[in-house]
Amino acid sequence: MAFLRRFLGSNNQFEVDGKLVLVAGGSRGLGKAFALELAAKGANLLLLARSEAALRHTQAEVQRACTNSKQIVDAIPVDLTKPDEVVMLAYSSQGILADRVQIHAALNHYHTPDILICTAGGTPTQVGFLADISPEAITSCVDLNYYTTIFIVQYCLKLWLAAAPTASPRHVLLTSSLAAFLGIPGFIAYTPTKVAIRALADTLRQEFLLYDENMFRVHVSFPGPFITEAFFDEQDNKPNLTKALEGTNLSRTELEQKIPSARTIAKRIITGVEKGKTYVPVEWRGDMLLNNMRGPSPRFWTLWDFFLGIVAACAWWFYRRSFDRQTRRFGVSSRYSY
């Protein structure tokens, strides 16, 4: 019966109406797109990000997307890379709640979040080859793409463990990238952080089993490029080789026609989570790459995913050779041939 529900796509497993959703990185890009989509589904939203001005602008836009006047949309400026700015819970050695340090008292106005969505990150200025980027670019990439996720996940998990269980599972939705499945020169700082997010999801999924398999659900999405201002900022800094391998060596107009918007990506991810997917590719390339590098990650449609893995294993031999060839050619024709 469960398989039939999966196949038919029925039985929404990510009901958000009336739930409190915490969106980390909710002022721009994919986080903003999630907030708009979920507001239209009846969710209450609490948006976290560093820029207060961007948060207030997004807050007003999300409020207009709400379906009823009782929905809550609030925004709290916070640097998610700093654990002392994320509301922290400290436990005694016996595992009993001992102290609560709250920097942003506004969180006291709300009950424990039902859903956490982590979208903070990106790499608008940290693209480039390893020989060229600075150590500061590497550390900032880790800050923006990993610490912004793990600290808020840890905070919510401690909140959840201290609170009473709910009738339906609480959800964590992480954002990785297609970059987690392959290494493209130019994303040397970014790719390992997105691999880390996938590894975090794998580990977190298993850790959740320590408590009760029905208490929590973890999901991780793997979007490719999507249109935001940050994407175009990144385009200005990408090496030409990176654009060629990624397929983004196009004009802005062509990119806007070819590449989906953040809202489109958010809708696809939400649809996947509603179906109960743990790992959520958003396009056919993501399905192929995921099944080529499945590892310990759960399968959704077992036989189909296995077949895709075989196809991808064959296809990627050719793609890898092509990428290698382009990289060698680029190195010979530039100063990167040492």
N, C-alpha and C positions, 0 to 999 in steps of 0.2 A: 504493500500500500504506500509506504514511504517513497519507494522507487517510482510508483505511478504519479504521486504528487510532484516529484522532481521533474519527471518527464513532461507532465502537463503544465508545469509552472504554476500550480495552484498553491494555496495555503501560504499566505504571506508570513514569513518568519522574521520580519523586521518592521513590526508595527510601531509607528512613531506618534500617532495621534495622542495628544495629551502627555507625552513623555518629555522629560527634560534632556536635551541634547547639548553636550559641551563640545564646541568646535574649536580645537586648538589650531590657530592660524586662520581664523575666520574672517579676517578683514578684507582679503583679496583672493583672486584666483580661484582655485578649486574649493578652498574653504568657504568662500563667499557663495560659490555656486551650490555647494551642499546646503548651506543655510537657506538659500532661496527655495530650493527644491523641497526641503523638509518643512519649511514654514507653510508652504502650500499644501502639505499633507497633515497639518494640524499640530506640529511639534512646537514645544517651547524651546527657545534657543538661548544659550549663553555663549557669547563669542569672546575668545581670548586672542590677543595679538599685541605686538609692541606699540604700534602707532595708534595713538588715541584718536587723531583726526580721521584716519582711515576707518577705524572701528565705528566712530559715530556716523560717518557717511553710510557705511554698510548697514549699521543698525537700523537707520531710517528706511533704507531700501528693503530690508528684510521685513520690517514691520508692515510695509505696504503689501507684501506678498502673503501675509497671514490670512487665514480663512475665517477667523472669528475674533472678536474683541477681547476674549479672555486669554488669548495666547500671550506668553511672555517672550520678549526679545530684549536681552540686556547684553552689555559689552563691558569687559574689564581689561584695561591695558596691563600687560604683564610680559616680562621677558622670559619666555619659556626655556631659554638656555640656562637659566639660573635657578637652581632648586630652591633657594631662599626666597625667590619671588613667586614660586609656585606654592600654593598652600601645602604645608608639610605636616605629616603625622609622624610622631615618634612613639615607638613601642618599647615597653620594658622588655627585659630579657625573657620574661615569662610569656611574651606575646600579648600582654594586655595593654590597652591604650593607656599611655602614661601622660602624654602632653600633646597639645595641639598649638602649633605656631601658625597664625593666620596673618599674612601681610595684607591681603585684600578682604576687608571685613564684609564686603558686599556678598561674598559667597554664603554668608550666614543666612541670607534671606531666602535661600532655596533649599529644597530637599536634595538628597544625594542624587547626582545625575544618573539617568538610566542608560545613557549611551555616550560614549566618547568617540569623537572623530578627530584624527590627527592628520593635518594636512600641511602644517608649517614646514617650510623648507624651500628648496630650489637652488639654483646655481647661476644667477645672472652674471656674476663677476669672477667665479672660481673655475671657469672653463680654461683649458689650455693644456699643453703638454707638460709632463713632470719637470723637465729641464727648465721650463720657463716660469711656472707659477711659484708664488712665494710660500714659505711655510705658514704665513698668516692666512693665506687662501685655503690651505689644507685644513688648518684647525677651525677656521670659520665654517667650512663646509661640514665638518663633523658636528659643530655646534648647531648649525641651522637644520640639518637633516636627521640627526640622531638624538642629540640631547633634548631637542624640542619635543621629541616623541616619548622617550623613555621616562623622563621626569614626570610628565603629566600622567602617563599610564600608571606609574608607581603610585602617584598621589591618589588617583581614582580607585585603584585596586585596594589601597589601605582604607579608603572611605567605604568601599563596598564591603570589605571584610568586617568593618566595625558596625555596619548597619544591618538591619533585619533583611533576610532574603526576600526577593520579590517573586511573584507568581510566574512571571516570564523572565527569561534570561536577560542579563545586562550585556551590552555589546561594546566591543572595542573594534573600531575600524581604522586600520593603519594604511598609510600611503607609501608604497614602494614605487617602482618604476620598471619599465621595460629594460632599463639599464642594468637592473639586477641580474639579467639573464645573459648578458654578453658585454664584453669590454670593447668600447669604441675609443680610440685615441682622442684625447681632448676632454674626456670625462674622468680623468684619472683621480681627481679628488672626490667627485660626486658618486661614481659607481659603487665604491666600497661602502658608502653610507647607506645606499639603497639595498645592497646585499645584506647589510646589517639589519635593516628594517624587516626584510624577509626572514632572516634568522631570528629576529626578535619575535615575529609572529609565530614561527615554528615552535620556539621555546616557550612562549607565553601560552600557546594552545595546550602544550603538555603540562605546564605548571598549573593551568586552570583545573586540570583533572585532580589536583591535590585536594580540591575543596568539594566540588560536586559538579558532575558533568552537565547538569542542567542550570547551574548558576550563571555561567558566563559563556559568551561566544566571542571568538576573535576572528576577524576578517582582515585581509590585506589585498589591496588593489594594485594593479601594475599598469598604469596608464603610460602611453607613449607621449609624444609632444602634443600639446593642446594650446590653443590661442589665449594668451594673456599678454599684458604689457611686459611682464617679467620674461616671457618667452622671447619677445622681440629685443629686450635688453640683452638677453643671453646670445641671441643671433649676432649682435654687434661685436661680441667677444670670442665667438667660436672660430677655431682654425678652419680653413677651407676643407681640409681633409675630413674633419668631424662632420661638416655639413654634407659632404659628398656621401659618406658612409651612412649617415642618418637619413638622407633623402630630403634635406632642408636647404639645399643650395638653390633656392628659388627667390623670386621677388616677393615683397610683402603681399601684394595682391594675390599671387599664386599660392602663397602659404595660407592665406585666409580662405581660399577656395578649397585647398586640399586638406587642411588640418582641422579637426573638430574643435569646437569651443569648449570652455570649461564647463558650461551648463550641460552640453551633450555628454561629456565624460561623467559628470556627476550623476546624470540620469541613468547611464549604463551601469555604473557601479551600484547605485541604489537598487536597480532591478536585479542585479546579481545577488546582492545580500538578501533581498526579499525572497529569492528562491532558496536561500540557505547555503549559498556558496561560502566556503572559507577563503579560498583563493580566487580573486576576481580579476581576470584579464578583461580588457574592455574592447578588444578587437581581435581579428583572426591571428595577427602576428603574436599577440600575447598568449593566445591559446597554444600556438605552435611552440613558442619558446618555453613556456611553462612546462609543457609536456616533454620537452627535450631536456629539461633540467629539473625534473620533478623531485628527486631526492626523497626525503621523508614526508613531503607535503601530501595531505589527503587528496584523493581524486573525487571528482563530482560525478561524472558519467564514466564509470570504470572502463568499459570496453572501448568507448569512443576516445577517451583520453589516452588509453594505451595505444590505440591505432595512430592517434596524432603524434605520440611520442616516436613511433617507428618512422612515420613520414618525416618528422622534424629531424630525427637523427640522420636520415639520408640526405635531406635537403641542406642541412647546415654544414655538411662537409664541403659542398660547393660554395656556399656563402662565405665560409671561413677562408677558403683559398682565395676568393675574390677580394675579401677585406685585406688579407695578408699581402696580396699582390698590389693593391692600391696603396697600402701603407709603405711597402718597399719602394714603389715608384715615387711616392711623395718624398720619401727620405733621400733618394738619389738626386731628385731635382731641387733640393733645398739644403739648408745648413744642418738639417737633422740627420744627415748621413755622416756619421762620425768615423 
